[in-house]
C-alpha cells in the first residue's frame, strides 16, 4: 500500500506505512503465557484475568490470530513476544534459565512471514515478585533472579536478531509500594545498579529500551520506575525510552512526551 503524489501529506503517510508496527502477543490471551507451572497473576504485579471468551490457548492459536489480524493491518509489521511465551515442550524451566532455542518456533514463524521479532523479559506474575519488587528489591536473592532473567532475555533478543535482524528488548517492571514508602531513594539506587548490570554487555543488534509507569493497582503511592527515573536513565545510558500510553494521567498527551523526549533520548 502506498499513496501517490508529492504532497507533504502523502509523504507523511508513506513514511508512516514504512515504519514497522510491533504487535504484542499478550493481547491474544490476556497475559496468560505458556509456562509449565504458571504462578498465576495474583500479586504478580499486573492486573489481568486471562479468562475472556475465545482467548488463544496455545502458541499455534496466537500465531493463527495474528496471521488473521495481519491481513487487516496496513504497513510493515513486527511481532512482540514476552518471555513467558516460551515453548519448551513441557520442560519446567524457570525464567532465568530460558534460552533462544525455547523460542525457535516463534522465530521460524516470523522468518516465514518476513516479520521482525521484538522481545521482553517477563518481570511479573511469578513467585519471585516479592513485596511488589523485582530489580529494585532489597532481597539480594530476588534481585539476582530478575537480573539473571533480564540478562537471559537480552541474549535471547540477540539470538533472534542474528536470524531476523535487529530488534528491541524492552524492560518493564511492576516494582512499587502502596505503603511503607519512607525510603524512596533506596529502591531506585538498587534499580540503577540492576539495570547497569543487565545492560553491561554490548549487544549492537539489540535495541534496549526501558519503560516507565505512573501507577499500578496496589502501588499507587510509589512506582520505583517512574517517568522521571527512566527518562534520566535513558538519557545517561544511551538506551531507548518506551512510553506506554496507558501509564500516565488521562490529560497527559504522549505526543507531547515524544516531541520533548526526542531531543535527548531515542
Secondary structure, DSSP 8 states (H G I E B T S, - for coil): ----SSSHHHHHHHHHHHS-EEEEGGGTTTS----TT---STTTT-------TT---SHHHHHHHHHHHHTT--S-EEEEEEGGG---TT----GGG--GGGGHHHHHHHHHHT-EEEEE--BSSSTT-BTTBSTT-S-HHHHHHHHHHHHHHHHHHHHHHHHH--EEEEE-B--EESS--S--SHHHHHHHHHHHHHT-S--TTEEEEEE--S--TT-SSEESS-HHHHHHHHHHH--EEE--TTSS-TT--HHHHHHHHTTT--
